[in-house]
Amino acid sequence: MRIRPSTAHELAALHALHLEAFGEAEGPIVADLVGALFSDTSAEPRLSLIVEEEGCILGHVLFSALQLDEGAPPLSILAPLAIASNRQRRGLGTRLVQQGLSMLATSGTAAVFVLGDPRYYQRLGFASGHAVTPPFPLPYPEAWMDQHLQPGTL
């Protein structure tokens, strides 16, 4: 099993993975989001990582650039993260996110934001209660979290 950057020719496989992982209700929306973020130049630079085994993609995480204000330090947003349903709850998502956070920290990214389940993302070092407001009103504001990769830069 290895983690590596995805390639452009794997977009169809990533689309299929997100469809399967998120199911009928959310799958099409999340899979389409992946395609949209890959074609959106404002999301650059992106970090797209997969975990694979024997040539089979088991998981994917996408980090996209986040623009707050002119002159703000480099920021990213984590969305989406998908693990094949038959491989969930085995630590693959955690490994993907940790690898991505490490790579982003090395590249100088100041912080990463995520909108997700606090029970999961808090275990990975994300926290709510920061000063950055979400892009739209949320019924669960505690789901809008960040993790500082370069302390003191925001």
Long-range contacts (C-beta under 8 A, 24 or more apart in sequence): 1-51, 1-52, 1-53, 1-58, 2-51, 2-52, 2-53, 3-49, 3-50, 3-51, 3-95, 3-96, 3-99, 4-49, 4-50, 4-52, 5-47, 5-48, 5-49, 5-50, 6-48, 6-49, 6-50, 6-60, 10-50, 10-57, 11-35, 11-38, 13-57, 14-48, 14-50, 14-57, 14-60, 17-57, 17-59, 17-60, 17-82, 17-84, 18-60, 18-80, 18-82, 20-84, 20-85, 21-82, 21-83, 21-84, 21-85, 21-88, 22-80, 22-82, 30-80, 30-82, 33-79, 33-80, 34-60, 34-62, 34-80, 37-62, 37-64, 37-79, 40-64, 42-67, 47-76, 47-100, 47-103, 47-104, 49-96, 49-99, 49-100, 49-103, 50-96, 51-83, 51-92, 51-95, 51-96, 57-84, 58-83, 58-84, 58-87, 58-92, 59-83, 59-84, 59-87, 59-92, 59-93, 59-96, 60-96, 61-93, 61-96, 61-97, 61-100, 63-100, 63-104, 63-112, 66-113, 68-132, 72-154, 73-108, 73-109, 73-110, 73-111, 73-150, 73-153, 73-154, 74-107, 74-108, 74-109, 74-110, 75-109, 75-110, 75-111, 75-112, 75-113, 76-104, 76-109, 76-111, 76-112, 76-113, 77-112, 77-113, 77-114, 78-112, 78-113, 78-114, 78-116, 79-114, 79-115, 81-116, 93-120, 94-123, 94-124, 97-124, 98-124, 101-125, 101-147, 101-149, 104-149, 105-149, 105-150, 108-150, 109-149, 109-150, 110-148, 110-149, 110-150, 110-153, 110-154, 111-146, 111-147, 111-148, 111-149, 111-150, 111-153, 111-154, 112-146, 112-147, 112-149, 113-144, 113-145, 113-146, 114-144, 114-145, 114-146, 114-147, 115-143, 115-144, 115-145, 116-143, 116-145, 117-143, 118-142, 118-143, 118-145, 121-145, 130-154
